[in-house]
Amino acid sequence: MMAELLRVAPRGHADVFRRSDDGAGWTAAGELTFANAGPALAAAQVLPLPASGVIDCAGITGADSAAIAVLLALKRRAAARGTALSFARAPALIAILAELYDVEGILEA
């Protein structure tokens, strides 16, 4: 049931993560909340991981605990492939939430 709820999001809200043209990095933009976390993660899972190992999060305009869950899932995906992944320029809200949930290390390289 929860998985079905996470899949429902308004059209266009799943494209939080975008790969650069050269594949070196990703950018994250818009809101990353419970309302779109499932579709955003599903869309990110089909993208090749950034060659640089960096996702620029400066464009995230809103976040809640679901954003932390998505970032953790992406970190686990990279770790399973033996690559490092970091989140650059994370907004203060992401840093505060990561600290609140005692996972601030996810923002480090």
Biopython code that builds the backbone (N, CA, C, O; Angstrom):
import numpy as np
from Bio.PDB.StructureBuilder import StructureBuilder

atoms = [
    (1, "MET", "N", (0.822, -1.196, 0.000)),
    (1, "MET", "CA", (0.000, 0.000, 0.000)),
    (1, "MET", "C", (0.865, 1.259, 0.000)),
    (1, "MET", "O", (0.614, 2.183, -0.774)),
    (2, "MET", "N", (1.892, 1.301, 0.872)),
    (2, "MET", "CA", (2.759, 2.475, 0.937)),
    (2, "MET", "C", (3.473, 2.695, -0.392)),
    (2, "MET", "O", (3.597, 3.833, -0.845)),
    (3, "ALA", "N", (3.942, 1.621, -1.022)),
    (3, "ALA", "CA", (4.628, 1.750, -2.310)),
    (3, "ALA", "C", (3.713, 2.376, -3.353)),
    (3, "ALA", "O", (4.159, 3.186, -4.166)),
    (4, "GLU", "N", (2.448, 2.009, -3.334)),
    (4, "GLU", "CA", (1.501, 2.591, -4.281)),
    (4, "GLU", "C", (1.312, 4.078, -4.024)),
    (4, "GLU", "O", (1.207, 4.864, -4.966)),
    (5, "LEU", "N", (1.268, 4.464, -2.771)),
    (5, "LEU", "CA", (1.125, 5.880, -2.437)),
    (5, "LEU", "C", (2.323, 6.680, -2.915)),
    (5, "LEU", "O", (2.168, 7.797, -3.409)),
    (6, "LEU", "N", (3.516, 6.117, -2.773)),
    (6, "LEU", "CA", (4.717, 6.827, -3.177)),
    (6, "LEU", "C", (4.825, 6.979, -4.687)),
    (6, "LEU", "O", (5.526, 7.871, -5.165)),
    (7, "ARG", "N", (4.156, 6.143, -5.436)),
    (7, "ARG", "CA", (4.213, 6.219, -6.892)),
    (7, "ARG", "C", (3.316, 7.325, -7.442)),
    (7, "ARG", "O", (3.468, 7.719, -8.598)),
    (8, "VAL", "N", (2.409, 7.817, -6.656)),
    (8, "VAL", "CA", (1.461, 8.813, -7.141)),
    (8, "VAL", "C", (2.042, 10.207, -6.927)),
    (8, "VAL", "O", (2.312, 10.619, -5.798)),
    (9, "ALA", "N", (2.225, 10.911, -8.013)),
    (9, "ALA", "CA", (2.710, 12.287, -7.952)),
    (9, "ALA", "C", (2.223, 13.019, -9.190)),
    (9, "ALA", "O", (2.030, 12.415, -10.245)),
    (10, "PRO", "N", (2.026, 14.323, -9.056)),
    (10, "PRO", "CA", (1.607, 15.077, -10.228)),
    (10, "PRO", "C", (2.621, 14.939, -11.359)),
    (10, "PRO", "O", (3.818, 14.793, -11.111)),
    (11, "ARG", "N", (2.150, 14.985, -12.575)),
    (11, "ARG", "CA", (3.011, 14.875, -13.757)),
    (11, "ARG", "C", (4.150, 15.892, -13.658)),
    (11, "ARG", "O", (3.938, 17.046, -13.285)),
    (12, "GLY", "N", (5.366, 15.441, -14.000)),
    (12, "GLY", "CA", (6.509, 16.339, -14.000)),
    (12, "GLY", "C", (7.238, 16.414, -12.672)),
    (12, "GLY", "O", (8.312, 17.010, -12.601)),
    (13, "HIS", "N", (6.693, 15.834, -11.629)),
    (13, "HIS", "CA", (7.326, 15.922, -10.326)),
    (13, "HIS", "C", (8.343, 14.808, -10.075)),
    (13, "HIS", "O", (8.992, 14.788, -9.029)),
    (14, "ALA", "N", (8.482, 13.898, -11.006)),
    (14, "ALA", "CA", (9.438, 12.804, -10.841)),
    (14, "ALA", "C", (10.824, 13.196, -11.336)),
    (14, "ALA", "O", (11.799, 12.499, -11.056)),
    (15, "ASP", "N", (10.921, 14.289, -12.060)),
    (15, "ASP", "CA", (12.201, 14.661, -12.656)),
    (15, "ASP", "C", (13.016, 15.605, -11.772)),
    (15, "ASP", "O", (13.504, 16.639, -12.229)),
    (16, "VAL", "N", (13.151, 15.237, -10.521)),
    (16, "VAL", "CA", (13.952, 16.010, -9.572)),
    (16, "VAL", "C", (15.428, 15.917, -9.948)),
    (16, "VAL", "O", (16.157, 16.906, -9.871)),
    (17, "PHE", "N", (15.864, 14.729, -10.353)),
    (17, "PHE", "CA", (17.270, 14.499, -10.674)),
    (17, "PHE", "C", (17.460, 14.521, -12.186)),
    (17, "PHE", "O", (16.729, 13.875, -12.936)),
    (18, "ARG", "N", (18.460, 15.281, -12.607)),
    (18, "ARG", "CA", (18.765, 15.372, -14.033)),
    (18, "ARG", "C", (20.251, 15.137, -14.231)),
    (18, "ARG", "O", (21.087, 15.629, -13.472)),
    (19, "ARG", "N", (20.555, 14.385, -15.255)),
    (19, "ARG", "CA", (21.933, 14.071, -15.604)),
    (19, "ARG", "C", (22.469, 15.167, -16.516)),
    (19, "ARG", "O", (21.763, 15.634, -17.411)),
    (20, "SER", "N", (23.710, 15.575, -16.294)),
    (20, "SER", "CA", (24.322, 16.571, -17.178)),
    (20, "SER", "C", (24.511, 15.957, -18.560)),
    (20, "SER", "O", (24.526, 14.735, -18.708)),
    (21, "ASP", "N", (24.653, 16.799, -19.556)),
    (21, "ASP", "CA", (24.802, 16.318, -20.929)),
    (21, "ASP", "C", (26.010, 15.396, -21.094)),
    (21, "ASP", "O", (25.967, 14.439, -21.867)),
    (22, "ASP", "N", (27.083, 15.689, -20.364)),
    (22, "ASP", "CA", (28.286, 14.860, -20.490)),
    (22, "ASP", "C", (28.286, 13.663, -19.538)),
    (22, "ASP", "O", (29.203, 12.843, -19.580)),
    (23, "GLY", "N", (27.269, 13.555, -18.680)),
    (23, "GLY", "CA", (27.164, 12.427, -17.761)),
    (23, "GLY", "C", (28.042, 12.532, -16.537)),
    (23, "GLY", "O", (28.052, 11.635, -15.695)),
    (24, "ALA", "N", (28.782, 13.623, -16.434)),
    (24, "ALA", "CA", (29.714, 13.767, -15.312)),
    (24, "ALA", "C", (29.008, 13.963, -13.983)),
    (24, "ALA", "O", (29.477, 13.477, -12.955)),
    (25, "GLY", "N", (27.909, 14.654, -13.992)),
    (25, "GLY", "CA", (27.222, 14.936, -12.734)),
    (25, "GLY", "C", (25.720, 14.956, -12.890)),
    (25, "GLY", "O", (25.185, 14.856, -13.994)),
    (26, "TRP", "N", (25.064, 15.086, -11.774)),
    (26, "TRP", "CA", (23.622, 15.244, -11.738)),
    (26, "TRP", "C", (23.326, 16.554, -11.030)),
    (26, "TRP", "O", (24.138, 17.059, -10.255)),
    (27, "THR", "N", (22.156, 17.089, -11.309)),
    (27, "THR", "CA", (21.627, 18.186, -10.518)),
    (27, "THR", "C", (20.287, 17.734, -9.949)),
    (27, "THR", "O", (19.597, 16.897, -10.529)),
    (28, "ALA", "N", (19.943, 18.299, -8.819)),
    (28, "ALA", "CA", (18.646, 18.049, -8.195)),
    (28, "ALA", "C", (17.955, 19.398, -8.064)),
    (28, "ALA", "O", (18.550, 20.369, -7.597)),
    (29, "ALA", "N", (16.708, 19.448, -8.475)),
    (29, "ALA", "CA", (15.989, 20.718, -8.432)),
    (29, "ALA", "C", (14.524, 20.487, -8.122)),
    (29, "ALA", "O", (13.958, 19.445, -8.450)),
    (30, "GLY", "N", (13.924, 21.474, -7.488)),
    (30, "GLY", "CA", (12.511, 21.410, -7.132)),
    (30, "GLY", "C", (12.326, 20.829, -5.744)),
    (30, "GLY", "O", (13.267, 20.746, -4.955)),
    (31, "GLU", "N", (11.108, 20.434, -5.465)),
    (31, "GLU", "CA", (10.804, 19.861, -4.161)),
    (31, "GLU", "C", (11.093, 18.369, -4.158)),
    (31, "GLU", "O", (10.892, 17.682, -5.159)),
    (32, "LEU", "N", (11.563, 17.885, -3.029)),
    (32, "LEU", "CA", (11.780, 16.456, -2.824)),
    (32, "LEU", "C", (11.123, 16.125, -1.498)),
    (32, "LEU", "O", (11.737, 16.209, -0.435)),
    (33, "THR", "N", (9.854, 15.745, -1.591)),
    (33, "THR", "CA", (9.035, 15.516, -0.408)),
    (33, "THR", "C", (8.280, 14.196, -0.553)),
    (33, "THR", "O", (8.391, 13.505, -1.565)),
    (34, "PHE", "N", (7.525, 13.872, 0.464)),
    (34, "PHE", "CA", (6.730, 12.657, 0.444)),
    (34, "PHE", "C", (5.849, 12.595, -0.801)),
    (34, "PHE", "O", (5.604, 11.511, -1.332)),
    (35, "ALA", "N", (5.379, 13.728, -1.263)),
    (35, "ALA", "CA", (4.471, 13.776, -2.410)),
    (35, "ALA", "C", (5.107, 13.260, -3.695)),
    (35, "ALA", "O", (4.398, 12.764, -4.570)),
    (36, "ASN", "N", (6.436, 13.365, -3.829)),
    (36, "ASN", "CA", (7.069, 12.939, -5.077)),
    (36, "ASN", "C", (8.306, 12.072, -4.883)),
    (36, "ASN", "O", (9.001, 11.777, -5.856)),
    (37, "ALA", "N", (8.594, 11.663, -3.675)),
    (37, "ALA", "CA", (9.818, 10.901, -3.406)),
    (37, "ALA", "C", (9.867, 9.580, -4.168)),
    (37, "ALA", "O", (10.903, 9.232, -4.734)),
    (38, "GLY", "N", (8.789, 8.863, -4.190)),
    (38, "GLY", "CA", (8.769, 7.572, -4.878)),
    (38, "GLY", "C", (9.043, 7.707, -6.364)),
    (38, "GLY", "O", (9.944, 7.047, -6.883)),
    (39, "PRO", "N", (8.286, 8.549, -7.065)),
    (39, "PRO", "CA", (8.553, 8.725, -8.495)),
    (39, "PRO", "C", (9.937, 9.322, -8.770)),
    (39, "PRO", "O", (10.583, 8.954, -9.752)),
    (40, "ALA", "N", (10.391, 10.230, -7.921)),
    (40, "ALA", "CA", (11.721, 10.826, -8.110)),
    (40, "ALA", "C", (12.804, 9.769, -7.977)),
    (40, "ALA", "O", (13.744, 9.740, -8.770)),
    (41, "LEU", "N", (12.681, 8.902, -6.983)),
    (41, "LEU", "CA", (13.667, 7.839, -6.804)),
    (41, "LEU", "C", (13.599, 6.847, -7.961)),
    (41, "LEU", "O", (14.635, 6.425, -8.475)),
    (42, "ALA", "N", (12.408, 6.477, -8.369)),
    (42, "ALA", "CA", (12.261, 5.537, -9.489)),
    (42, "ALA", "C", (12.907, 6.102, -10.756)),
    (42, "ALA", "O", (13.583, 5.374, -11.483)),
    (43, "ALA", "N", (12.704, 7.378, -11.020)),
    (43, "ALA", "CA", (13.304, 8.012, -12.195)),
    (43, "ALA", "C", (14.822, 8.061, -12.070)),
    (43, "ALA", "O", (15.533, 7.856, -13.054)),
    (44, "ALA", "N", (15.321, 8.330, -10.870)),
    (44, "ALA", "CA", (16.774, 8.389, -10.647)),
    (44, "ALA", "C", (17.418, 7.018, -10.785)),
    (44, "ALA", "O", (18.571, 6.915, -11.204)),
    (45, "GLN", "N", (16.692, 5.973, -10.441)),
    (45, "GLN", "CA", (17.250, 4.622, -10.489)),
    (45, "GLN", "C", (17.588, 4.187, -11.911)),
    (45, "GLN", "O", (18.442, 3.318, -12.091)),
    (46, "VAL", "N", (16.956, 4.752, -12.910)),
    (46, "VAL", "CA", (17.251, 4.365, -14.289)),
    (46, "VAL", "C", (18.353, 5.209, -14.909)),
    (46, "VAL", "O", (18.834, 4.892, -15.997)),
    (47, "LEU", "N", (18.760, 6.277, -14.235)),
    (47, "LEU", "CA", (19.868, 7.091, -14.723)),
    (47, "LEU", "C", (21.192, 6.433, -14.362)),
    (47, "LEU", "O", (21.328, 5.892, -13.265)),
    (48, "PRO", "N", (22.168, 6.468, -15.261)),
    (48, "PRO", "CA", (23.497, 6.010, -14.862)),
    (48, "PRO", "C", (24.017, 6.929, -13.756)),
    (48, "PRO", "O", (23.796, 8.139, -13.799)),
    (49, "LEU", "N", (24.697, 6.365, -12.780)),
    (49, "LEU", "CA", (25.249, 7.186, -11.701)),
    (49, "LEU", "C", (26.197, 8.225, -12.289)),
    (49, "LEU", "O", (26.849, 7.962, -13.299)),
    (50, "PRO", "N", (26.284, 9.402, -11.670)),
    (50, "PRO", "CA", (27.164, 10.440, -12.208)),
    (50, "PRO", "C", (28.628, 9.997, -12.160)),
    (50, "PRO", "O", (29.102, 9.490, -11.144)),
    (51, "ALA", "N", (29.329, 10.198, -13.270)),
    (51, "ALA", "CA", (30.731, 9.794, -13.360)),
    (51, "ALA", "C", (31.589, 10.496, -12.310)),
    (51, "ALA", "O", (32.558, 9.923, -11.813)),
    (52, "SER", "N", (31.232, 11.733, -11.975)),
    (52, "SER", "CA", (31.989, 12.489, -10.983)),
    (52, "SER", "C", (31.677, 12.042, -9.557)),
    (52, "SER", "O", (32.418, 12.349, -8.624)),
    (53, "GLY", "N", (30.576, 11.317, -9.402)),
    (53, "GLY", "CA", (30.156, 10.913, -8.071)),
    (53, "GLY", "C", (29.514, 12.035, -7.279)),
    (53, "GLY", "O", (29.387, 11.948, -6.058)),
    (54, "VAL", "N", (29.106, 13.097, -7.979)),
    (54, "VAL", "CA", (28.556, 14.273, -7.298)),
    (54, "VAL", "C", (27.163, 14.604, -7.830)),
    (54, "VAL", "O", (26.923, 14.628, -9.037)),
    (55, "ILE", "N", (26.260, 14.856, -6.890)),
    (55, "ILE", "CA", (24.937, 15.372, -7.219)),
    (55, "ILE", "C", (24.836, 16.761, -6.607)),
    (55, "ILE", "O", (24.940, 16.915, -5.390)),
    (56, "ASP", "N", (24.635, 17.771, -7.445)),
    (56, "ASP", "CA", (24.501, 19.156, -6.990)),
    (56, "ASP", "C", (23.062, 19.373, -6.546)),
    (56, "ASP", "O", (22.140, 19.330, -7.361)),
    (57, "CYS", "N", (22.876, 19.603, -5.266)),
    (57, "CYS", "CA", (21.532, 19.717, -4.679)),
    (57, "CYS", "C", (21.090, 21.154, -4.440)),
    (57, "CYS", "O", (20.080, 21.390, -3.777)),
    (58, "ALA", "N", (21.833, 22.109, -4.970)),
    (58, "ALA", "CA", (21.515, 23.517, -4.713)),
    (58, "ALA", "C", (20.117, 23.899, -5.173)),
    (58, "ALA", "O", (19.528, 24.829, -4.622)),
    (59, "GLY", "N", (19.574, 23.212, -6.160)),
    (59, "GLY", "CA", (18.262, 23.563, -6.692)),
    (59, "GLY", "C", (17.083, 23.001, -5.933)),
    (59, "GLY", "O", (15.937, 23.245, -6.310)),
    (60, "ILE", "N", (17.335, 22.249, -4.867)),
    (60, "ILE", "CA", (16.224, 21.709, -4.080)),
    (60, "ILE", "C", (15.565, 22.848, -3.317)),
    (60, "ILE", "O", (16.211, 23.540, -2.530)),
    (61, "THR", "N", (14.285, 23.033, -3.557)),
    (61, "THR", "CA", (13.566, 24.162, -2.961)),
    (61, "THR", "C", (12.705, 23.786, -1.766)),
    (61, "THR", "O", (12.262, 24.658, -1.019)),
    (62, "GLY", "N", (12.470, 22.515, -1.586)),
    (62, "GLY", "CA", (11.675, 22.046, -0.457)),
    (62, "GLY", "C", (12.015, 20.601, -0.189)),
    (62, "GLY", "O", (12.295, 19.835, -1.111)),
    (63, "ALA", "N", (11.989, 20.231, 1.076)),
    (63, "ALA", "CA", (12.347, 18.862, 1.443)),
    (63, "ALA", "C", (11.696, 18.495, 2.763)),
    (63, "ALA", "O", (11.364, 19.351, 3.582)),
    (64, "ASP", "N", (11.526, 17.191, 2.941)),
    (64, "ASP", "CA", (11.089, 16.663, 4.228)),
    (64, "ASP", "C", (11.851, 15.362, 4.452)),
    (64, "ASP", "O", (12.832, 15.092, 3.760)),
    (65, "SER", "N", (11.420, 14.577, 5.390)),
    (65, "SER", "CA", (12.163, 13.358, 5.722)),
    (65, "SER", "C", (12.268, 12.408, 4.532)),
    (65, "SER", "O", (13.206, 11.614, 4.462)),
    (66, "ALA", "N", (11.335, 12.473, 3.610)),
    (66, "ALA", "CA", (11.403, 11.618, 2.424)),
    (66, "ALA", "C", (12.625, 11.943, 1.575)),
    (66, "ALA", "O", (13.176, 11.056, 0.924)),
    (67, "ALA", "N", (13.055, 13.198, 1.572)),
    (67, "ALA", "CA", (14.254, 13.579, 0.824)),
    (67, "ALA", "C", (15.471, 12.845, 1.375)),
    (67, "ALA", "O", (16.320, 12.381, 0.614)),
    (68, "ILE", "N", (15.552, 12.743, 2.680)),
    (68, "ILE", "CA", (16.669, 12.034, 3.300)),
    (68, "ILE", "C", (16.633, 10.560, 2.906)),
    (68, "ILE", "O", (17.674, 9.962, 2.637)),
    (69, "ALA", "N", (15.454, 9.986, 2.873)),
    (69, "ALA", "CA", (15.319, 8.578, 2.467)),
    (69, "ALA", "C", (15.781, 8.385, 1.029)),
    (69, "ALA", "O", (16.437, 7.388, 0.727)),
    (70, "VAL", "N", (15.458, 9.303, 0.146)),
    (70, "VAL", "CA", (15.867, 9.206, -1.252)),
    (70, "VAL", "C", (17.390, 9.327, -1.361)),
    (70, "VAL", "O", (18.023, 8.553, -2.079)),
    (71, "LEU", "N", (17.971, 10.277, -0.664)),
    (71, "LEU", "CA", (19.426, 10.442, -0.715)),
    (71, "LEU", "C", (20.136, 9.212, -0.173)),
    (71, "LEU", "O", (21.147, 8.778, -0.725)),
    (72, "LEU", "N", (19.609, 8.654, 0.903)),
    (72, "LEU", "CA", (20.189, 7.416, 1.442)),
    (72, "LEU", "C", (20.099, 6.279, 0.433)),
    (72, "LEU", "O", (21.047, 5.506, 0.289)),
    (73, "ALA", "N", (18.982, 6.166, -0.263)),
    (73, "ALA", "CA", (18.818, 5.108, -1.264)),
    (73, "ALA", "C", (19.822, 5.279, -2.401)),
    (73, "ALA", "O", (20.384, 4.298, -2.888)),
    (74, "LEU", "N", (20.047, 6.511, -2.822)),
    (74, "LEU", "CA", (21.027, 6.756, -3.880)),
    (74, "LEU", "C", (22.441, 6.440, -3.405)),
    (74, "LEU", "O", (23.250, 5.894, -4.156)),
    (75, "LYS", "N", (22.733, 6.788, -2.156)),
    (75, "LYS", "CA", (24.050, 6.479, -1.570)),
    (75, "LYS", "C", (24.261, 4.965, -1.526)),
    (75, "LYS", "O", (25.339, 4.473, -1.859)),
    (76, "ARG", "N", (23.223, 4.231, -1.114)),
    (76, "ARG", "CA", (23.317, 2.757, -1.065)),
    (76, "ARG", "C", (23.515, 2.172, -2.452)),
    (76, "ARG", "O", (24.289, 1.231, -2.626)),
    (77, "ARG", "N", (22.825, 2.718, -3.436)),
    (77, "ARG", "CA", (22.985, 2.240, -4.819)),
    (77, "ARG", "C", (24.432, 2.407, -5.269)),
    (77, "ARG", "O", (25.014, 1.486, -5.841)),
    (78, "ALA", "N", (25.010, 3.561, -5.017)),
    (78, "ALA", "CA", (26.399, 3.801, -5.409)),
    (78, "ALA", "C", (27.340, 2.867, -4.648)),
    (78, "ALA", "O", (28.259, 2.300, -5.240)),
    (79, "ALA", "N", (27.121, 2.705, -3.359)),
    (79, "ALA", "CA", (27.980, 1.834, -2.548)),
    (79, "ALA", "C", (27.923, 0.392, -3.051)),
    (79, "ALA", "O", (28.938, -0.304, -3.061)),
    (80, "ALA", "N", (26.745, -0.054, -3.467)),
    (80, "ALA", "CA", (26.595, -1.414, -3.980)),
    (80, "ALA", "C", (27.395, -1.614, -5.266)),
    (80, "ALA", "O", (27.768, -2.736, -5.608)),
    (81, "ARG", "N", (27.654, -0.516, -5.971)),
    (81, "ARG", "CA", (28.446, -0.579, -7.203)),
    (81, "ARG", "C", (29.915, -0.236, -6.942)),
    (81, "ARG", "O", (30.726, -0.183, -7.866)),
    (82, "GLY", "N", (30.238, -0.005, -5.676)),
    (82, "GLY", "CA", (31.618, 0.289, -5.306)),
    (82, "GLY", "C", (32.084, 1.684, -5.657)),
    (82, "GLY", "O", (33.281, 1.922, -5.819)),
    (83, "THR", "N", (31.139, 2.614, -5.777)),
    (83, "THR", "CA", (31.503, 3.990, -6.094)),
    (83, "THR", "C", (31.038, 4.925, -4.981)),
    (83, "THR", "O", (30.077, 4.649, -4.263)),
    (84, "ALA", "N", (31.744, 6.023, -4.868)),
    (84, "ALA", "CA", (31.379, 7.042, -3.879)),
    (84, "ALA", "C", (30.352, 7.981, -4.496)),
    (84, "ALA", "O", (30.335, 8.193, -5.709)),
    (85, "LEU", "N", (29.515, 8.528, -3.664)),
    (85, "LEU", "CA", (28.513, 9.496, -4.103)),
    (85, "LEU", "C", (28.395, 10.557, -3.027)),
    (85, "LEU", "O", (28.268, 10.248, -1.842)),
    (86, "SER", "N", (28.437, 11.816, -3.454)),
    (86, "SER", "CA", (28.268, 12.902, -2.493)),
    (86, "SER", "C", (27.238, 13.890, -3.018)),
    (86, "SER", "O", (26.934, 13.936, -4.210)),
    (87, "PHE", "N", (26.720, 14.671, -2.098)),
    (87, "PHE", "CA", (25.682, 15.648, -2.410)),
    (87, "PHE", "C", (26.237, 17.034, -2.135)),
    (87, "PHE", "O", (26.355, 17.449, -0.982)),
    (88, "ALA", "N", (26.577, 17.745, -3.198)),
    (88, "ALA", "CA", (27.181, 19.073, -3.072)),
    (88, "ALA", "C", (26.105, 20.140, -2.925)),
    (88, "ALA", "O", (24.982, 19.998, -3.409)),
    (89, "ARG", "N", (26.483, 21.200, -2.248)),
    (89, "ARG", "CA", (25.649, 22.398, -2.098)),
    (89, "ARG", "C", (24.233, 22.089, -1.626)),
    (89, "ARG", "O", (23.267, 22.698, -2.084)),
    (90, "ALA", "N", (24.124, 21.140, -0.706)),
    (90, "ALA", "CA", (22.809, 20.798, -0.155)),
    (90, "ALA", "C", (22.255, 21.999, 0.602)),
    (90, "ALA", "O", (22.977, 22.639, 1.367)),
    (91, "PRO", "N", (20.987, 22.307, 0.394)),
    (91, "PRO", "CA", (20.374, 23.413, 1.131)),
    (91, "PRO", "C", (20.412, 23.154, 2.636)),
    (91, "PRO", "O", (20.518, 22.013, 3.085)),
    (92, "ALA", "N", (20.325, 24.224, 3.390)),
    (92, "ALA", "CA", (20.381, 24.127, 4.854)),
    (92, "ALA", "C", (19.331, 23.161, 5.391)),
    (92, "ALA", "O", (19.598, 22.427, 6.343)),
    (93, "LEU", "N", (18.153, 23.152, 4.801)),
    (93, "LEU", "CA", (17.095, 22.263, 5.288)),
    (93, "LEU", "C", (17.517, 20.796, 5.188)),
    (93, "LEU", "O", (17.244, 20.014, 6.099)),
    (94, "ILE", "N", (18.174, 20.415, 4.098)),
    (94, "ILE", "CA", (18.657, 19.039, 3.943)),
    (94, "ILE", "C", (19.693, 18.738, 5.024)),
    (94, "ILE", "O", (19.660, 17.673, 5.639)),
    (95, "ALA", "N", (20.606, 19.669, 5.254)),
    (95, "ALA", "CA", (21.630, 19.469, 6.279)),
    (95, "ALA", "C", (21.009, 19.336, 7.664)),
    (95, "ALA", "O", (21.439, 18.501, 8.461)),
    (96, "ILE", "N", (20.013, 20.144, 7.950)),
    (96, "ILE", "CA", (19.330, 20.083, 9.251)),
    (96, "ILE", "C", (18.607, 18.750, 9.415)),
    (96, "ILE", "O", (18.684, 18.125, 10.473)),
    (97, "LEU", "N", (17.908, 18.315, 8.373)),
    (97, "LEU", "CA", (17.207, 17.030, 8.443)),
    (97, "LEU", "C", (18.195, 15.874, 8.593)),
    (97, "LEU", "O", (17.954, 14.949, 9.368)),
    (98, "ALA", "N", (19.300, 15.924, 7.859)),
    (98, "ALA", "CA", (20.307, 14.863, 7.968)),
    (98, "ALA", "C", (20.869, 14.809, 9.384)),
    (98, "ALA", "O", (21.087, 13.726, 9.929)),
    (99, "GLU", "N", (21.103, 15.969, 9.975)),
    (99, "GLU", "CA", (21.602, 16.000, 11.353)),
    (99, "GLU", "C", (20.542, 15.486, 12.323)),
    (99, "GLU", "O", (20.857, 14.738, 13.248)),
    (100, "LEU", "N", (19.302, 15.881, 12.116)),
    (100, "LEU", "CA", (18.201, 15.442, 12.973)),
    (100, "LEU", "C", (18.097, 13.920, 12.990)),
    (100, "LEU", "O", (17.869, 13.317, 14.039)),
    (101, "TYR", "N", (18.266, 13.304, 11.814)),
    (101, "TYR", "CA", (18.161, 11.854, 11.710)),
    (101, "TYR", "C", (19.503, 11.152, 11.905)),
    (101, "TYR", "O", (19.614, 9.942, 11.705)),
    (102, "ASP", "N", (20.518, 11.918, 12.297)),
    (102, "ASP", "CA", (21.850, 11.384, 12.615)),
    (102, "ASP", "C", (22.475, 10.668, 11.425)),
    (102, "ASP", "O", (23.115, 9.627, 11.576)),
    (103, "VAL", "N", (22.279, 11.240, 10.236)),
    (103, "VAL", "CA", (22.885, 10.695, 9.024)),
    (103, "VAL", "C", (23.612, 11.798, 8.240)),
    (103, "VAL", "O", (23.704, 11.736, 7.014)),
    (104, "GLU", "N", (24.124, 12.802, 8.954)),
    (104, "GLU", "CA", (24.774, 13.914, 8.263)),
    (104, "GLU", "C", (25.955, 13.464, 7.411)),
    (104, "GLU", "O", (26.385, 14.194, 6.518)),
    (105, "GLY", "N", (26.476, 12.286, 7.673)),
    (105, "GLY", "CA", (27.570, 11.736, 6.884)),
    (105, "GLY", "C", (27.198, 11.488, 5.428)),
    (105, "GLY", "O", (28.085, 11.355, 4.584)),
    (106, "ILE", "N", (25.908, 11.422, 5.115)),
    (106, "ILE", "CA", (25.526, 11.178, 3.724)),
    (106, "ILE", "C", (25.897, 12.366, 2.840)),
    (106, "ILE", "O", (26.013, 12.226, 1.622)),
    (107, "LEU", "N", (26.080, 13.523, 3.447)),
    (107, "LEU", "CA", (26.403, 14.718, 2.659)),
    (107, "LEU", "C", (27.892, 14.828, 2.372)),
    (107, "LEU", "O", (28.313, 15.685, 1.595)),
    (108, "GLU", "N", (28.687, 13.975, 2.987)),
    (108, "GLU", "CA", (30.131, 13.985, 2.792)),
    (108, "GLU", "C", (30.518, 13.054, 1.665)),
    (108, "GLU", "O", (29.799, 12.109, 1.339)),
    (109, "ALA", "N", (31.669, 13.339, 1.073)),
    (109, "ALA", "CA", (32.180, 12.479, -0.016)),
    (109, "ALA", "C", (32.594, 11.127, 0.519)),
    (109, "ALA", "O", (33.046, 10.273, -0.244)),
]
sb = StructureBuilder()
sb.init_structure("model")
sb.init_model(0)
sb.init_chain("A")
sb.init_seg("    ")
for serial, (resi, resn, name, xyz) in enumerate(atoms, 1):
    if name == "N":
        sb.init_residue(resn, " ", resi, " ")
    sb.init_atom(name, np.array(xyz, "f"), 0.0, 1.0, " ", f" {name:<3s}", serial, name[0])
structure = sb.get_structure()
